[in-house]
Amino acid sequence: MLKSRIALAAGLLFGAAVAVPAQAAVVLLGVGSIPGNATDQSGLSGLLEDGVTPKNQVGGFGSAITYSGKNNRFLATPDRGPADGTTSYIDRLYKIDLKLKSTGPYGPNSYTVTPTLSGTSLLSNKSGEQYTGYNLEFDATGSTDSLRLDPEGIRADHCGDSVYVSDEYGPYLYQFKLNGQQTGKPVKLPAKLGIDLPSSDPAAELANNAFGRQANRGMEGLAISPDGSKLFGLMQNALIQDGALDPALKRVATNSRLIEINQSSGEIKEYYYPLETKDYGLNEILAVNDHQFLVIERDGKAGASAAFKKLYLIDIAGATDIRGIKSLPATGVPSGVTPVSKTLFLDLLDPAYGLAGASFPEKIEGLAFGPDLKGGQHTLIVTNDNDFVTANPSNFYVFGIDAADLPGYQPQQFGSCDTTLE
């Protein structure tokens, strides 16, 4: 039995969730940000190959964030760096302290949100070689020996001393200590997710492979069950063999696969997730309990053009295990298959929140539950990937959720495991 280490410094717990009417009692408590021109503690100097981005520039970390299980600390992994993988950006792990301060009675905009980047660790394999977002650093055999890594999902393990990181390139699933060093073996994923012929050219990957993930559309989201026994990897869009593309290599499918991995037995299950349209993608998954999750589904537009930035509450209970189905139809649910259930939970562009408009970011990609408030409300942190654009901040949208509106929620359990978080 794991000893719960959810009790925080304030003596509070995490949140809870189940299918509820959209916008039930979700309140935007406040928004904080880290400037796009901030620098980290990596110790790196000079510019990347794009000629404009400092090697120690802070950016991209809103694509993957998780609660650490300790006080107000969160952990985040920036993605592959600027310029779509054409720079030798070194992958890293950030420690971020997120302070919430009440400014009045609980309600909209009743908290100031102050994020602080407190630490930076560079990611390396067991041999000490550093992982990079550079698209040239792939392994031609498609093995996990690749040094090419595009972190898109992160979850703290139940011990609280390491994190799981999903790599969109592979897709692979690694585990790293908080000092950035790889630990353990890569988690085995179904072969159907990978491609035979990796390349530095995304167009070539699409044209030359008959199955596997689409280029830059791999395992975009990662969740861990509350007891730490299972991991859940969410593919951003359809696999190539699932009718993903038309002859012109344009996306046409509205299906995606959610992968369940039992860490003890190695058993794999897969579930069908129905996208709203072919133009949308999935960006994150966060466990509510062992069968319900929050999922980000969104369009690829920013500012006033943004039209679809939604969080769905999904449930795999009763959903069909589709691991035996080699190829899904591009659209429509196959006969005899029950997809995950799906209920709108939060629309970020709802006028009630006042977020929509010219400054709203394109890439809403990170989700994490945080410590409860003194009144018992749960906190949900939503983050954006700023793509290393200095004019664009990395935002932390903090929402409050009444416990009654998430009655199925089970907090992630953290045990000491004879280790320390730091």
C-alpha positions in Angstrom: 0.0 0.0 0.0 1.3 3.4 -0.9 1.3 6.0 1.8 -0.7 9.0 0.6 1.5 12.1 0.4 -1.3 14.3 -1.0 -1.6 16.3 2.1 0.1 19.6 1.2 1.7 22.3 3.3 -1.7 23.9 3.6 -3.2 20.5 4.7 -5.3 20.3 1.6 -6.0 17.7 -1.1 -6.5 17.5 -4.9 -9.8 17.6 -6.9 -12.5 15.2 -8.2 -14.6 14.6 -11.5 -17.5 13.0 -13.3 -19.7 13.8 -16.3 -21.4 17.1 -15.6 -23.1 19.8 -17.6 -20.7 22.0 -19.4 -19.5 25.0 -17.4 -21.2 23.7 -14.3 -19.2 25.5 -11.5 -15.9 26.1 -13.2 -14.4 29.5 -12.3 -11.4 31.2 -13.8 -9.5 32.1 -10.6 -6.6 34.0 -12.3 -3.9 33.9 -15.0 -0.2 34.1 -14.5 2.6 34.0 -17.0 6.3 33.6 -17.6 7.6 36.1 -20.3 8.7 34.7 -23.7 12.1 36.2 -23.3 12.9 34.6 -19.9 16.0 32.5 -19.5 16.5 29.3 -17.5 19.2 27.8 -15.3 20.6 25.4 -17.9 23.9 27.2 -18.1 23.8 27.1 -21.9 25.0 30.1 -23.9 24.9 31.3 -27.4 22.2 31.0 -30.1 20.6 28.1 -31.7 20.8 27.4 -35.5 17.9 29.7 -36.2 20.2 32.6 -35.3 17.7 34.3 -32.9 16.9 31.9 -30.1 19.2 31.8 -27.1 20.0 28.2 -26.0 18.8 29.0 -22.5 15.5 30.7 -23.5 12.4 29.6 -21.7 9.7 28.4 -23.9 7.6 25.5 -25.1 7.1 24.0 -21.6 3.3 24.6 -21.7 3.0 21.5 -23.8 3.6 19.2 -20.8 3.1 20.0 -17.1 2.4 17.8 -14.0 2.0 18.3 -10.3 5.0 17.1 -8.3 3.1 16.0 -5.2 4.9 18.5 -3.1 3.7 21.9 -1.9 3.1 24.2 -4.9 5.7 22.7 -7.2 5.0 21.6 -10.8 7.3 19.9 -13.3 7.3 20.6 -17.0 9.2 19.6 -20.1 9.6 22.0 -23.0 9.0 20.4 -26.4 11.6 20.0 -29.1 12.5 23.7 -29.3 12.0 26.4 -31.9 11.8 26.1 -35.7 10.0 22.7 -35.9 12.9 20.5 -34.9 15.6 22.2 -37.1 17.7 23.3 -34.2 19.9 21.4 -31.8 17.8 22.4 -28.8 18.7 20.3 -25.8 15.7 18.8 -24.0 15.2 19.7 -20.4 13.0 19.4 -17.3 11.7 22.5 -15.4 10.7 22.9 -11.8 8.1 25.6 -11.5 6.6 26.9 -8.3 3.1 28.2 -8.8 1.9 30.6 -6.1 -1.8 31.5 -5.7 -2.8 34.4 -3.5 -6.3 35.2 -2.7 -7.4 38.8 -3.3 -11.0 38.5 -2.0 -13.9 36.1 -1.8 -13.8 33.0 -3.9 -14.9 33.7 -7.4 -13.8 34.8 -10.9 -10.4 36.5 -10.9 -10.1 36.2 -7.1 -6.5 35.1 -7.1 -3.2 36.4 -8.3 -1.1 33.7 -10.0 2.7 33.9 -9.8 4.8 31.2 -11.5 8.5 31.0 -10.8 11.0 28.9 -12.7 13.0 27.4 -9.8 15.2 24.8 -11.5 16.4 23.3 -14.8 17.8 19.9 -15.6 19.0 18.8 -19.0 17.7 15.4 -20.2 20.2 12.6 -20.9 20.2 8.9 -21.5 21.9 6.4 -19.2 25.3 7.0 -21.0 25.1 10.7 -20.3 24.3 11.6 -23.9 21.9 14.5 -24.1 18.5 14.3 -25.8 17.8 16.9 -28.4 14.8 18.1 -30.4 16.9 18.1 -33.6 15.1 16.1 -36.2 18.4 14.8 -37.7 19.2 12.8 -34.5 16.9 9.9 -35.2 17.9 6.2 -35.1 17.4 4.7 -38.6 16.2 1.4 -37.1 13.4 3.1 -35.2 14.7 2.0 -31.8 14.7 3.8 -28.5 18.5 4.3 -29.0 17.5 7.5 -30.8 18.7 10.8 -29.2 15.8 12.6 -31.0 13.2 13.5 -28.4 10.1 15.6 -28.6 8.6 15.7 -25.1 4.8 16.2 -25.3 3.5 14.6 -22.1 4.8 14.4 -18.5 3.5 12.7 -15.3 5.2 12.3 -12.0 5.5 8.7 -10.9 4.0 7.5 -7.6 7.3 7.9 -5.7 7.5 11.5 -6.7 11.2 11.3 -7.5 11.0 10.7 -11.3 8.7 11.5 -14.2 7.4 9.7 -17.3 7.8 11.5 -20.5 6.1 10.7 -23.8 8.1 11.3 -27.0 6.1 12.3 -30.0 8.8 11.4 -32.4 9.0 7.7 -31.6 6.6 7.5 -30.1 8.5 6.3 -27.1 7.8 6.5 -23.4 10.8 7.2 -21.1 11.4 7.7 -17.4 13.7 10.4 -16.0 15.0 11.3 -12.6 14.4 14.9 -11.5 18.1 15.6 -12.3 17.3 14.8 -15.9 19.0 11.4 -16.2 17.1 8.5 -17.8 16.2 5.7 -15.4 14.8 2.3 -16.1 13.9 0.9 -19.5 11.7 2.7 -22.0 8.1 1.6 -21.5 7.2 -0.9 -24.3 4.5 0.5 -26.7 2.6 -1.3 -29.4 4.6 -1.6 -32.6 1.6 -0.3 -34.6 2.3 3.2 -33.2 5.8 3.5 -34.7 7.0 3.9 -38.2 9.4 1.7 -40.3 11.3 4.6 -42.0 12.0 7.5 -39.7 13.4 10.6 -41.5 14.4 14.2 -40.7 11.8 15.2 -43.3 8.2 15.1 -42.0 6.8 14.9 -45.6 9.1 11.9 -46.3 7.9 10.2 -43.2 4.3 10.5 -44.3 4.9 9.5 -47.9 7.2 6.5 -47.1 5.4 4.8 -44.2 2.3 2.6 -44.4 1.5 2.5 -40.7 2.3 4.2 -37.5 2.0 7.8 -36.2 1.8 10.7 -38.5 4.7 13.1 -38.5 4.4 15.4 -35.5 1.2 13.8 -34.6 2.4 11.1 -32.2 1.8 10.5 -28.5 0.8 14.0 -27.5 -0.8 13.3 -24.2 0.1 11.3 -21.1 -1.8 10.4 -18.0 -1.1 8.2 -14.9 -3.7 6.4 -12.9 -4.1 7.7 -9.3 -2.4 4.6 -7.9 0.4 4.8 -10.4 -0.2 1.3 -11.8 -1.2 2.4 -15.3 -0.1 4.9 -17.9 -2.4 6.2 -20.7 -0.9 7.6 -23.9 -3.1 9.6 -26.2 -2.3 9.9 -29.9 -2.8 13.4 -31.3 -4.6 12.1 -34.5 -5.2 8.9 -36.4 -2.5 6.4 -37.2 -1.6 6.2 -40.9 -3.2 2.7 -41.2 -6.4 4.1 -39.6 -7.3 6.1 -42.7 -5.4 9.2 -41.5 -4.5 10.7 -44.9 -5.9 11.2 -48.4 -3.7 10.7 -51.5 -2.4 14.3 -51.1 -1.3 13.4 -47.6 -3.9 15.7 -46.0 -5.6 14.7 -42.8 -9.1 13.3 -43.2 -9.7 11.0 -40.3 -11.7 11.7 -37.1 -10.4 8.8 -35.0 -7.6 8.5 -32.5 -6.4 5.8 -30.2 -6.0 6.0 -26.4 -3.4 3.5 -25.2 -3.6 1.9 -21.7 -0.4 0.4 -20.3 -0.4 -1.8 -17.2 3.0 -1.2 -15.7 3.2 -4.5 -13.7 1.9 -7.0 -16.3 2.8 -5.1 -19.5 -0.8 -5.6 -20.7 -1.9 -3.2 -23.4 -5.4 -2.0 -24.2 -6.6 0.5 -26.7 -9.7 2.6 -27.0 -11.4 4.6 -29.7 -11.6 8.4 -29.3 -13.9 10.2 -31.8 -12.6 13.6 -32.8 -15.2 16.3 -33.5 -13.7 17.1 -37.0 -10.7 16.1 -39.1 -9.2 19.5 -38.5 -8.9 19.1 -34.7 -6.2 17.4 -32.7 -5.8 16.0 -29.1 -3.2 17.6 -26.9 -3.3 16.3 -23.4 -5.0 13.8 -21.1 -5.3 14.0 -17.3 -6.6 11.3 -15.0 -9.6 12.1 -12.9 -9.7 8.5 -11.6 -8.8 5.1 -13.1 -11.4 5.3 -15.9 -12.3 9.0 -16.3 -10.0 11.7 -17.9 -9.9 15.3 -19.0 -8.8 15.7 -22.6 -7.8 18.8 -24.6 -9.3 18.8 -28.1 -8.6 22.0 -30.1 -8.2 23.7 -33.5 -4.9 25.1 -34.8 -5.9 28.7 -34.7 -4.8 31.6 -32.5 -6.2 35.0 -31.5 -9.5 36.1 -32.9 -9.5 33.2 -35.3 -9.5 30.6 -32.5 -12.8 28.8 -32.5 -12.4 25.5 -30.7 -10.4 25.1 -27.5 -12.3 22.6 -25.3 -11.8 20.1 -22.5 -13.8 17.0 -22.6 -14.5 14.6 -19.7 -14.1 11.1 -21.2 -14.8 7.6 -19.7 -13.3 4.3 -20.8 -15.6 2.3 -18.7 -17.7 0.3 -21.2 -15.5 1.2 -24.1 -14.3 -1.5 -26.5 -10.7 -2.7 -26.4 -9.7 -2.1 -30.0 -6.1 -3.4 -29.9 -7.1 -6.3 -32.2 -8.4 -4.0 -34.9 -5.5 -3.4 -37.3 -7.1 -0.7 -39.3 -9.9 1.8 -38.4 -12.1 3.6 -40.9 -11.2 7.2 -41.4 -14.6 8.3 -40.1 -17.4 6.7 -38.2 -17.1 4.1 -35.4 -16.7 0.5 -36.6 -19.5 -1.9 -36.1 -19.4 -3.6 -32.7 -17.1 -0.9 -31.2 -18.1 1.3 -28.3 -15.9 4.5 -28.2 -15.0 6.3 -25.0 -17.9 8.4 -23.7 -17.3 12.1 -24.1 -18.9 15.1 -22.3 -18.0 18.7 -22.7 -16.5 19.9 -19.4 -14.8 23.3 -20.2 -14.9 25.7 -23.1 -11.9 28.0 -22.8 -13.4 30.4 -25.3 -16.7 30.8 -23.4 -17.3 34.5 -23.0 -17.8 34.0 -19.2 -14.0 33.7 -18.9 -13.0 36.7 -20.9 -10.1 34.9 -22.5 -11.1 34.9 -26.2 -9.6 37.6 -28.4 -6.5 38.7 -30.2 -4.0 37.5 -27.5 -5.5 34.0 -27.1 -2.8 31.4 -27.9 -3.1 28.7 -30.5 -1.5 25.8 -28.6 -3.4 25.0 -25.4 -1.5 21.8 -24.5 -0.9 21.3 -20.8 -3.2 20.0 -18.0 -2.6 19.4 -14.3 -4.6 19.3 -11.1 -3.0 21.4 -8.3 -3.5 21.7 -4.5 -7.0 22.3 -3.3 -8.0 25.8 -2.0 -8.9 26.4 1.6 -12.6 26.3 0.7 -12.2 22.8 -0.7 -12.4 23.8 -4.3 -10.1 21.9 -6.7 -7.6 23.7 -8.9 -7.0 22.9 -12.5 -4.0 24.4 -14.3 -4.2 24.8 -18.1 -1.0 25.9 -20.0 0.0 26.9 -23.5 3.0 26.1 -25.6 4.4 29.5 -26.8 6.6 27.9 -29.5 9.6 29.9 -28.2 8.2 33.1 -29.6 9.6 35.9 -27.4 6.5 38.1 -27.9 4.3 35.3 -26.6 4.2 34.5 -22.8 3.8 31.0 -21.4 0.4 31.3 -19.5 -1.0 29.5 -16.5 -4.8 29.5 -16.5 -6.0 28.5 -13.1 -9.5 27.3 -12.7 -11.5 26.5 -9.6 -13.9 23.5 -9.5 -16.4 22.8 -6.8 -15.9 19.3 -5.4 -19.5 18.4 -6.0 -18.9 18.9 -9.7 -16.2 16.3 -9.8 -17.5 13.6 -7.4 -15.5 10.8 -9.1 -12.1 12.4 -8.6 -9.4 10.4 -6.9 -6.1 12.3 -6.2 -2.8 10.8 -7.4 -1.1 8.9 -4.6 2.5 9.7 -3.7 4.5 7.4 -1.5 7.9 8.0 -0.1 9.4 4.9 -1.8 12.5 5.5 0.3 13.5 8.4 -2.0 13.3 12.1 -1.9 11.6 14.4 -4.3 14.7 16.6 -4.8 
